[in-house]
Amino acid sequence: MAKKEIIQTSLGDLVLELHIAPNSILQTRHNWQTNRHSNVDHELQMILSGSCSVEVEGVVYDLRAGQGILILPGKFHKPVSYSEDFDKLLFGFFPIKGSIGSDWSTPCVVLDFAPSTVTMARELMDEYAEPGPFHQKMTHSLLDQLAIRLLRTLGTTDAASVPVVGADLRVDVIDGFFADFLADDVTKEDLAERLHLSSRQVGRFLQKRYGMSFREKLFNTRMLHAGWLLRHTRQSVQQIAPQVGYTSVPAFIRSFTRFHSKTPQQFREQQDV
C-alpha cells in the first residue's frame, strides 16, 4: 500500500505542505478512519463534497462541502461521522517563521471557501491521482495558487512580500531524482550524493517528509507512473515493465497488483469503461 506523500510549496515566510495518501485518492470515496490525535503543526481539513462532524477538544463541529476546519497545534481531534459522498483534502501548514494568522483563543477555526477554491482543490487531486508528464511542475503550480487562496481565507496578509528564508528545496530535488531514474537500479547513496548529505541523513529526511523509506518511495513513484502509462497509452505490460525498473514481467504484475489492488489488465479495463 502506498504511504503518505507530502508536496511542499513556499509563499513568503510560509511553507505549505500538502499531505496526500495516493491510494485514498484513487478510490471513489475517501474513507476517513483515524483515532483521536494531535499534531505539532496547523492542520486544515478541507471538505470537498458531502458532510462530516469533527470533534476538537471535546466540541463537535458539523461541516459541509465548501467548508474547512483549521485545527491548531497540540489540539486533540478525531472524526465523528461523515456522509456517503464525503471527500476531503488534508493540508498541513509548516511556517518557516512568523504565523499564518492571529493568535486564536479557540482550538480550531471553521472556514468558508469560495466554489472556485474547491474546484482548484479537486483539480489538484485529479492531477495527483493521474500524474502525467510535467506532473511535479503542474502540482506545484496548482498548489501555489491554492495556497494563496487559503492564506487569504485565513486572513494572512503580505505573506508574499516577505523574502523566503530557509525554504527547503530538497523536496524538488528528491522528486526529480525519482522521476528521472524510474528504470534504473538507483540507491539511497546515489540520492545522498546528489543532495550532498549522508545516507543516514537522507533516510531521516525521507521518513520526515514522505513517511517512507528510499525503497518505498521509489516503489511508490514507479507504480504511479505505471498506472499513468496504462491509462494514457496503449503500451503492453511487456513494454511498461522495463520503464519502471522491472526485468521480469511476472514480478512487475505482482508489484502492480499489490499497489493498485488490481492487475494491470483489470486496471486498464476499468479505465476503458
N, C-alpha and C positions, 0 to 999 in steps of 0.2 A: 504494500500500500504506500502511495506517495505521502510524504510528510509535508509539514508546513513550509511554504515558501515565503520569503519576505522581499518585497520590492521597495527600494528606497529612493526618495527624491528630496531635494533641498529647496527651500524658499526663504530667503533672507537668513535669519538666525535660527530657523526651524528645520528639522529633518523629519519628514513624514515617512513612516514605514507602514506599508500595507501588507497585512498578513493574509495569506491565501492558502487554503488546503485544496490542491488541484483535483483530487478525486471527488470532493464535495461539489465543486463547480461543474464537473462533468455529469453529475446526477441531475435529475429533473427537479428535485426538491431538496432544499438544504435541511439536513437532519441535525437539529441542534441538541446535542447531548453533552452536558458538562456539569461538573459538581460546583458547589459554591467555592469561589476563589477570589483572590485579589491580585492586582498587577502592580508593578513598580512604576508604570508609566500610564499616561492617559489612554483610555480605550473608548473608541466610538463604534457603537453598533448602529449601522445604517439599514433601515428596513426598506427593502425594495418592493416587496409585494406581501399581501396577507396582513396578518396582525400577530402580536405576541404580548406577553406580560413578562416583565423582568423585575426580580426582587433585588434591591440595592440597600444594604444596611437595614434590613427589616421592613422596608417600604416597597410596595408593589406598584410598578408603573405600567400602564397599558399603552401600547404603541401601535400605530397603524402605518401602512405604506406611505412613504414620503417623510417619515419622521426618523429621528435618530436619538440615541441616548449616549451622552458623553459621561463616562464613569471615571472619577478622579483616582489618582494613585492611592493604593492602600485600602480602597473601599471594597468590601466583600459583596459579591453579587452572584446571581445564578438565574437561568431561565426558569420560568414557572409554567408557561404554556405557550403554544403557538398554533396557528391555523393550518389547514391542509395545504394552502397555497403559499405558505410562508417562505420567504427568501431574504437573505441579508448579506451585507458585506461588512467585514470586520476590519477596522483600522486601528493601528497603534501609533500614538504620537510620541516621538522622542526628541524634545527640544535640545539643541546643542547648547544654547544659553537662552536666558530670558524665559518667557512663558507664552502660552497660547491664548491667554486672556486674563481676566480679572481673578482675584482670589475669591473663589466661590465659597459660600458658607454651607452649601449643601453638598452631599456626596456625589451628586450627579446633576446633569443638566439635560432637559429634553429639548430637542431642536426640530424645527420645521424646515424642510428643504424644498427648493423650487423644483417643479417637474423636470426641468432641463438638467438639473444636477443628478436626479435619479436616473435619467436617461443616459447621462455620461457614465455613471457608475456601472450601469448594465453594459454599456459599450466596452468598458474596461474589462469586465468579467468575460464578455464574449471573446475578446481578443486573447485573454489569458487561457480560456478554455480551448481555443483553436489557434494556437500560436503558429504563425507563418513567417515568411521572410521579413526581416527587419522587426521582428517581434519585440526585441528589447527597446528599440527606439520608439516603437508605437506605444508600448505600455508606459514608458517614461513620459512621453508627450501627453498622453491622456491623463496620467497621474498628476503631472504638473498643473494642468488646467483644473482638474478636480480638486486638488489641494487648495488652490486659490479660492474656489467657491466655498469650500469647507471653512477656511480661515475667515472669510467674510461673514459666513453664517455665525461663527463663534464670536465675532466682534473683534478679532485680532486686526490691528492696524499697523500699517507701514512695515510689515514684515519684509517685503521685497526690497525696501530701501536700506536694509541693514546688510553689510557685507557678510558673505558666508565665511564662517570661522571654523576651521577644523572639519569641514564636511568630508565624509569618508567616501572616497572614490573607488575603494577596493571592490565594492559590490559590482560596479560596472566591469571592472577587470575580470572578476570571477565569472560573471555571467557570460562575458565574451569568450573567456577561456573554454568553458564547457561547450558553448555553441560552435567554436572553431575546431574542437577535437572530438566530435561525436564518434568518428570512425576509428580513432587511434587508441592505442593502449597507453594512455597517459596515467600519471601517478600524482599523488599529493606532493611529492618532491618537485615535479615539474611546475605545478601551480605555485609552490613556495618560491621557486627561483624567479618566476615572473613577478611576484609580489614583493620580492626582497625580504621575505620573512622566513623563519624556521618552519620546519614541517609541523612541529608541535603548535606553533602559533596559528598556522593555517587551520589545523584541526579544531582548535578552540574557536576561531573566528567563524568557521562553517557551522559549528554547533550553535553559536550565539545568534548568527544572522538567519540561518536557514533551518535550524533544528535537525540537521542530519550530518552524516559523515561525508568524506570525499566520495567514497564509492556509492553511497546512497544518492548524493547529488548528481553524479554522473549518470547513474541508472535512471533517475527521475527525468533528466534532460533528454536522454536517449529515447525513453518511452513516449514522452510528449511529442518529440519530433517524428517518431514512427507513426503515431496516431495522426499527425498532420499530413504526412505523406499518403496514408491510406485514405484520408478524407478528400484530399485535393489533387491526387494524381492517380493514374491507373497502373502504377508500377506494381509488379508482383512482389510477394513476400520474399522471394529469392533475390530480387533487386534491392529491396529495402534493408534486409538484414545486414549486409556489409556496410551500409551507410551509417548504421548506428552501432558499429563495433562488433558484430557477430559474424563469425566464420561458419557457424553451424546454424542452419535454418531451424531445426527442431529446438535448439536451445533458445533461439530468438522467440519462437512461438510460445514456449513455456514462460519466458520472462514477460512477454507482452500480455499473455493471459493473466498472469499473476498481478500485473499492474492495473490493467483495464477491466479485469473480471470478465473478459470475453476474448475469444480467439481473434486473430487478425481478420479472418473471413467473416465472423459474426460482426465484428466492429465495422467493417466496410459495408456489409449488407444493411446494417442499421442506418448508416449514413445515406444509403441509396434509396431508402424508403420514402 
